[in-house]
Amino acid sequence: MTFESLIEYELEISRDEASPVRVLQDATGTTRCGVGATVWDAGLVLAKYLDRQTAEGRLDLAGKTVLELGAGTGIVGIALARLQPQSTVVLTDKQELVPLLERNIALNGAQNASAQRLDWTEADGIGCTPDVILVSDGIWARDLHQPLADVLQHTAGADTRVLLAYETRAFADEAEFIALWSRHFRFRDIKPADQHPLVQSEDIYVFEGWRKVNSAAEQQTTMSDGTQTTRALQLAEVERISILGSESIVCGFHLADYMWADIFANLAPASTYVLITDSNLAALYADTQREAFAAAWAHCRADAAAPRLLVHVLAPGETSKSRATKGAIEDWMLASKCTRDTLVVALGGGVIGDLVGFVAATFMRGVPFVQVPTSLLAM
């Protein structure tokens, strides 16, 4: 790789105001290294979040190892190496970008940083378990989702902290990655109030995640493809909202386990639980819901025989909100031997919420109903 045609980019950091982080980038594509050779906004947001964490004394990585996946120009990892000089930072990417990473490390005199080839599809690893993993704009293409989820699963240890930042471009595709990631990780979003006040965007999201750790509440679950999986109950932090004198609205992130545990603990027992959703959401969340159902039952009612969970999938869109679809759902529930002690859960947007709520209100003169909205309109 030749560097003469590259453009220098500077990022101010609070540790040494007189010496900003400097990286070379290929903004015009002359090196043919793809989009990875360019500084992207999500990387800047993540770097400045780390800058604020360090400046406020909330981040101390002395003696710790940091791994950046898909480092590109290395601006995030190099900034962290400068901010945390007692840490060891390993910047990784495809082989064609390693020379650029090495050049940018040298440009900043970051002696605690190094560059290494790491192809996600091969997942060779770095020879140790990192304390922190950084990823910025690593999910911009769908064909990266599974390799990234795999390398995170194989590389992160029980105590590894993962920081993931991305600019939203295709919500449905990004939700697909989040569903993949959630199989082995619990996570939370970093609120704008906790990010750098001057370097953030409503289009850029930052998440902090950790591996799910097994507990005594484990259960074998049969997935939609017939495979068996073991997983533990992970209860999320939630906020309850009072309406009409009752805290009946629960808000939070990554709520599948919490939802079923709450249902089992606070609603009347049912012989059958019916989850109704559409085909778009079923592809993302059906298996997660089955896992959460089994784990929550093992945690809350381990001494009793597990009830049935039936999943019914509808076609997405307004055309499903019809008398014919309502009748078809009721016919399916009757054929499945659902009785008055059935509890119905609607997982979806406005169409699913309206239709399934109507079904629950009229099936056998009304059965318990739980609404799980997935869109702002449904909320």
Secondary structure, 3 states (H helix, E strand, C coil): CCCCCCEEEEECCCCCCCCCEEEEECCCCCCCCHHHHCCCHHHHHHHHHHHHHHHCCCCCCCCCEEEEECCCCCHHHHHHHHHCCCCEEEEEECHHHHHHHHHHHHHCCCCCEEEEECCCCCCCCCCCCCCEEEEECCCCCHHHHHHHHHHHHHHCCCCCEEEEEEECCCHHHHHHHHHHHCCCEEEEECCHHHCCCCCCCCCEEEEEEEECCCCCCEEEEECCCCCEEEEECCCCCEEEEEECCEEEEEEECCCHHHHHHHHHHHCCCCCEEEEEEEHHHHHHHHHHHHHHHHHHHHHHCCCCCCCEEEEEEECCCHHHCCHHHHHHHHHHHHHCCCCCCEEEEEEECHHHHHHHHHHHHHHHHCCCEEEEECCCCCC
